[in-house]
Amino acid sequence: MKVLIVLTSHDQLGNTGRKTGFWLEELAAPYYAFKEAGAEITLASPKGGNPPLDPKSNEPMFQTELTRRFEADAAATAQLAGTIRLDSVSQADYDTVFYPGGHGPLWDLAEDPHSIALIESFIAANKPVALVCHAPGVLRHVKTPAGRPLVEGKKVTGFTNTEEEAVGLTNVVPFLVEDELIAKGGIYSKGEDWSSYVVSDGLLITGQNPTSSAETAALLIGQFTR
């Protein structure tokens, strides 16, 4: 199994003057799930190179056994420092794609034509796509081969309005993931705030929040081991 993981290159948290990026747990938990499943992993981002880490995701209260393992893993951190540019990626080279969240993707990947085309090409090739936390917002402009919104009529989840409110960023983010998925016709559902909740519908797998990362990856791996 060849897995592409697409990370954000955006590091500014709106006009707050604070930094953002990808959320470490949402990379680390799937990374090791894929490794343990024997997958070959490639990391990509719009700008290539070392993608910005949301500094909050590395604060002690958000660290996990797997984030600490990743930080201490020289091979993993070297791979992260050298992500390939998204515009150089071909869907044909991979079996699936996984998008970690963090707030960064709402600004760049959600509007990135290469990301949009990439997801569309995976779906058209009958390959599964998984996104967690804020990353389901990246689907906002993605269309089916018939030209309809990809999430229309599909069961989906993603970071909830109440979770966004809890972190105080409702009026900072360019859009709310929950609202956007519903606006695009998605059949949105959610679990308890901050609990693991994952939804699968055909080729599309979405997870609600950082805690959902491992389960989202496990569900994706399950598509190849049935």
C-alpha positions, 0 to 999 in steps of 0.5 A: 500500500502506497499512502500519500499524506498531504499537509498544509503550508499555511502558518498564519492564524488569520489576523491574530498574529499567532501561528498555525499549521498542521496538528501533530497528533493528526500526522503522528497517529496515522503515520504509525498506523500506516507504518505498522500496516506495512505502507510506503508513506510519502509526505507532500505539501503545497510549498514542499519542504518543512510544513509548519507545525501548529505550535499549540499541538506540541504543548504538553497537554496535547502530546501523546505517546505517538507525538513523542515517538514521532518527535524522537524518530529521526527518519520520520522528522527527516521525511517531514522536513522534506515534503514534496511539492503538491504540484509534483504529485500524481494520483497514479503513484499512490493507492490512497491519500490522507489529509491531517488537519490543523487550522492551516488547511482551511486557508491553503488546501481548501482553495488549492487547485492542485489539492482539489484536482488530486482528490477528484482524481483519487475518487475518479480512480476509485481510490479511497480518500480520508481526512480528519478534523479541519481537513474535511473542509478541504472538500469544499470545492471538490466535485464528483466526475458528474460535477456535483459537490463531492460531499453532496448526499454523503455521510461526513463529519469534521471539526464541530462548530462547538469545538471551534467555539471552545478554542475561540476561533469561530470568528477567525477561521475563513469558514466553519467546517461543520457549516460548510459540509452541510452547505455543500449537501453533506449528511453531517453527523458528529459525536461528543466534542473531543471524542473519537468519531469517524464516518465512512461513505463509499470512498470517503472517510472523515474524522471529527477531531484530533482524537479521531486520527487513529480510528480514521487511519484504521478505517482507511487501512481496512479498505485494503485488508478486507 
